[in-house]
Amino acid sequence: MKLAPFAGILAAIVAFSQSTINGLAPGLTTAAAKLREAPGAVNQLPGDGSLREDSAHRESHELPKQLPKPMTVLMRSGNWFIYSHGCETVRQRRDVVIHFHGAHTTVIPRFLASELDAVLVIINLGLFSGPYTNAFALRSSIDGLLDRVRGSIAEQCKLTDASITRLALSSWSAGYGAVEQFLRFRPELVQAVLLADGLHVGFSDKRKRTVNVSSLDVFVRFAQQAVRGERLMNITHSGIIPREYAGAAETAMAVSHAAHAPTWPVDEQKYGMQQVTASRRGEFYVEGFAGNDKAAHARHLYSIGKTSFARLSKYWGH
């Protein structure tokens, strides 16, 4: 489902995201710019958070001095590979987080600050959910991506066995389209799903704004597994209510209800936002926040290190 009504909102927020396909975003060093000319070239990312960010959301991302510096690799495909501790722990295990949709200049420092000891792969395909859905419309497309991820890790860390130990899927906004396809075709491979202000479906009754729960079937099944403690599912959402389709708050409530997870009101300041609702059962979590404008939407990407990535770090015991 395309999110045309969000075009104006998302264009300003994720303009930098397109740099992962069409070129490097401003703010990277001259040395980093050369990555585009050499597929698989490696760049050491400073631990001092030197990637440019919106000053209103700047925070310290310096890693402890004793840890190896992180390593970043920009592939010719436009996908970023981030090794939080270089190849050190990758040789023992290969926990992989694939994040869909979000400027690398925002996602990378927040991933590093979360202290997740995993390989992060960032994929950007545009402003709407349609390209993410279409890119993985076949099981072979998903298998092909995972093969490329394994191949890249093997090459970059000089491994003969680069099998993925644990796989988590993360998305912001329109990126949920790719997550949906993974859960449709390869759910057995996914240990965690992290959705930041993005899961939209149509209505079964538009006048009453009744969410078409059948369109959420793959998410509901995964939520039920999380409720039983078999998987992790973490959802954050704003209060944006689109006119033509169910917003992230409405779909989160529908998934919570279908998974029999209780929801209750909250009045708390968290991550620079005002939390208004929460839902939890087992390893299924929902945090609902106030705000119905593009700034509120963007804050779910700015806070992803403290919400999605922090939750996964605890779940994986990193």
N, C-alpha and C positions, 0 to 999 in steps of 0.2 A: 504494500500500500504506500503510495507516494505521499509525502508530507508537504504538498504545495503551499498550504497556509503558513508553514514555518519558514518559507524561503527568505523573507526579509530578516527574520530573527537569526537564522542560522548563518546567513551570508556574512554578517559582521563578526560572528563569534568564531567561525571556523575557517576564515579566509586563509590562515596560515596552513590549514590542513592540506590544502591542495599542493603545497610546496613539496610534499613527499612524492608527488607524481610528476609535476611539471618543473621542479627545480627546488633548490634549497631556500628556506626562508631567510630573510635578513636577520642579522644578529649572530650567525655562526661565524667562526673564524675562517680566515683564508685557507688554512690547512684543511678544515672540515669541508670547505666547498669543493676541494679536489676529490672528495669521495665519489661524486657523481661520475667521474671519469674512470673510476676503477671499481667494477663490481666486486664485492667482497673485501674491499679495502677497510682497514681498521683504524679507528680514531680513538684515542684515550680521552674520555670525557672527564674534565676536572671535577673534583668532588666539592667544589665551592659554589655550586649552583650558578655558574657563569652564563648559562643559557638565558637569553633575554626573556623577561616575563613582564606582564602588566604590573606596574609598581604598586598598585592597590592590593595585589595578591602575592607580592614577593615574600618569600619565607626562606629560612636557612635550610639548605639541603646537604650540608657538609657531612660526609660519612666519617665514622670513627677513624682516627689516624692509622690504627693497626691493620685495617682491612685493605686488600688490594684495590686499586682504583678500578672503577667500572670501565667497561669497554663498549663502544657503540660501533655498529656496522650498518652502513646504508647500502642496500642492494640496488641493482639497476632497476628492479621491479618497482622501486619506490618504497619498499617496506624497510622499516628500521628493526634491527636486532640489538637489544640492550642486555649486556651481561653485568649484573649488579656487582659481582666480585670477579670480573674477568672470567677465565676458564677454570678457576681453582675448584669450585664445587661442582661444576658441570661434569667434571671427570668422574665424580661419584654418583651424581643423580642429575636428571634433566627435567626439573619442574619447569613448565612452560606456561606463560600467560599470553594469550593472543588478545590484543585490544583493538577493537574496531571503532574508528571515528574519534578524532581529536588530534589537535596539533601536537607534533612531537615535542615542540618547545615547551609545551605545558605538561604533557604526560610524562616525559622522561624524568625531570627533577622530582616530581611527586612520587613516581615509582621508586626512585632511589631513596627518597626520604622515608618511605614506608618500611625499608629494610627487608623487603621480600628478597630472598636469596633464590632467584629464578631467572630464566631467560624471558625477557619481554619482547614480543613481536608486535609492532604497530602497523596497522593497515588502514589506509584512508582511500575511499572510493567515491567521494562526492558528498553532497549536502543532504541527500534524501535516502530513505530506506531502500528504495527500489534497486539501485545498483548493488547494494550489499546482499539483498535477497537473490538477485539474478546471478551474481558472481558465483554463488554456491547452490545453484538450483539442481545440481546433480551430485550424487554421492561421489562420483569420480572427481568432481571439482574439489571437494573437501579432502579426499584422500591425496589428491595432487598437491594441495597446499601443505598438508602435513608431511608429505614426502620431501617437499622443498625445504621445510623448516628443519627436518632431520638432516638433510644433506648439507644445509648451510652450517648447522651446529658442528657437524662432523668435520667439515672443511676448516672452519674458523678455529676450532679447538683441537684439531688433529686427532680425532677419535675414530676408532673402527666401529664402535657401537654408539650411535646417537639416538637410540630409542627413547621416546618420551616417557618419563617416569610418571608424572601427573600433569594433567592438562586443565587449565582454567580459561574460560572465555569471559572477556570484559568488554563492555560497550558503553558509550555515551550517546544519547540522542538517537540518530538514525541508524547507528551501528547495530541495533538489536536485530535488524533484518538478517545479518550474517549469523548471529547467535541462534536465531530461530531455525535456520537451515541445518546447522550443526546438530541441534536437538532433534530435528526431524530425521536426519539420515545417519548420524553417528553418535547417538546419545550415550552409548556404552563407553565412549572414550573420554567423556567430560566429567571431571570431578567437582567443578565449581562453576557457577554462573553469577556474574556481577553486572547488574544493570543500573546505570546512572541516568536518571531522568529520561528514559526512552523505552517505551513499549506501548504501541498504539494498535488498535483494531477498530473495526466498525461496530455498529449497533445492531442488535436484533430488533430493537424498537427505537427508532431515532427520536420520536416525540418524547418518549419517557427516558431517553438516554440509557437504555438497557444494554449493557456490554454483551457483545456476542462471545460468550465464554467458549464456545466450540472452536473459535479461531485461536484461542489461547491454549489449546490442548497440550502442545509439547511443553509449554512453560508450567502448566498445572501438574503434569506428570513429574517433571523435575522437582517442582516445589514439594510434592508429596514424598519424594525420596529424601529431600532435605529435612522435612518434618520428622522422618524416621531416623535422621542422623546419618544417612547413607551418602549424602552429598551436601554441598554448601550452596545456598542461594541467598544473595544479598541484593536488595533493591532500595534505591533512594529515588525520591521524586519531589518535584515542586508542586505548586498548586495551579499550574497552567491548565485551563480547560478549553481545548479546541472546540470550534463550533461543529465541525463536520464529522468528527470521529472521537473515540474515547481517548482521553489523555492518560499520561503515566500514572496519575493519582487514581483514576477510575480503574485502570487495568490492574494496578497493584492491589487494590481492594478486592477485585474480582478473584485474583489468584489466591490471595490470603483466605478468602471465604471458601474457595474450592478446596484448599489444602487444610481447612479446619484449623487455621491459625488465628488466635484471638487478636483483635485490634483495640487499642485504647488511646485516649487523648493524652497529649504531652504538651507541656509548656516549658521549653528549655532552649537556651542558646547553645548551639553546637556548630562547629566548623564555620563560624561566621554567618550562620543561618538560624532562623527561628523554627525549631522542630515543633510540630503540632500533632503528629500521630506516630504510633509505633505498632508493629506487629511482630510476634515471634512465636515459634514453636520448633523445638529441636534445633536444627541448623538452618532454619528458614528465618530471615530477618527482613523487615521493611522499616524504613525511616522516612516519614513524610514531613516536608518542610513548606513553610509559607512562601508566597511569591508567585506572581503570575506574569512576569515580563522576561525579556531576554537576559537581563542581569541575573535573575533568579535561576534561569536555565543554565547559564554559564557557570554559576557557582558550583553546580554538581560536577563539572569537569575540574574546576579549580580545587575542589576538596576531595578528589578521587583517591588521593594518597591516604587520607585519614578515614575514608569510608570503605570503599571497595578493597583497595590494596591492603589496608590495615587488617580488615576482617579476614582476608585470605591468608595473610602472614600468620595470624593467630591460629587459624584452622589448620594450616600446614605445619605449624610448630617451628616457624623460622625465627 
